[in-house]
C-alpha cells in the first residue's frame, strides 16, 4: 500500500512511495551526475536513491535545458530549437487526446516546454494554458505560440483556481519530488468528467527489457529522473489519489523506430540526435529503386515491431488516461 505522504529527502534505500527498504539495484551509473537507481518489489517501481537537485524550480528554470537536449551529448537547447524539433513528433499524444477535444474545451498542459504539443490543438479548443518552469520557454509560448503561460508550480500559479476539461503532463511526473501530490494537483484543476493525460518513460523499455543494451542502461537512468514507472505503480498512484479503477486507462506508446533500436543493438550507443530515430523510416541512395523498395519494407516491419512492443508492454512510454468522476 502506498503511503499518502511521500518520504522526502529520499532515504538511501527506502522506497519514497511505500517506505520499504530496497536492496535491488537497477543502475549504479547515470547519464548525468552520480548515484544509483533502486527497485521496490512491493511497488514495482524504480527510484533514484539520492536526489541531488536542491532547488527544483531553479534547476528547471536555468540548468535542465543545458544538460539534457535532443542530442546524445550534454548541450544547451533554446525554446525555438525545442519547438522546431519536437513539434514534429506529437502524433502519439494527439491520437489519444484529439478525440476528446471540442471547440469549447479548456486545456492545461503542465510542463509544456516550448509549446510543441499545444501548438497542434490551440486552434481546435476554446482555451489553452501552460505551466512551464523555464521562463524562457514561457516567454516563447506567449510571444511566439500565443499561449498564456505561467512559470510557477501549478498550485502557486494564476491557473490554480481554474477548472479544465483536459489536463496534460508529458514526461513530467518522473521529475517531480512527490508523484502523488503532483497528481492531486492535476485532479484539483480538472472538471468533473474531465480527463487527465500523463505520459512517462516505461521502466520496461525494450532496449532494457528485451535487448539489454549495456550503454542504454546508463543512458536511460539519469539524475533528473527521480522515478521510473510501470503500469502497476501508476494504477496504484491513481487509485491512491482517488481515481476508480474503471476510470484508469493504460496505453503504451513508442517514440523511437526500428532503425533507432537496431543502431543501439549493433553499436551499443545512441544516434547523434533524436530526429532520425523518431522520424518515419526512409533510406536514401543515388538510385531510388532499391532504397525506395527497402524503405517501404522497413516501414511495414517497423509497424509490426511497434505493434509487438505495444502488445508486450515494452514500449518507450506509458500514457495514462484518467477520468475525473
Secondary structure, 3 states (H helix, E strand, C coil): CCCCCCCCCCCCCECCCCCCECCEEEECCCCCCCCCEEEECCCCEEEECCCCCCCHHHHHHHHHHHHCCCECCCCCCCHHHHHHHHCCCCHHHHHHHHHHCCCCCEEEEECCCCCCCHHHCCCCCCEEEEECCCHHHHHHHHHHHCCEEECCCHHHCCCCCCCEEEEEEECCCCCCCCHHHHHHHHHHCEEEEEEEEEEEEECCCHHHHCCCCHHHHHHHCCCCCCEEECHHHHHHHHHHHCCCHHHEEEEEECCCCHHHHHHHHHHCCCCCEHHHHHCCCCCCCCCHHHHHHHHHHHHHHHHHHHHHHHHHCCCCEEEEEEECC
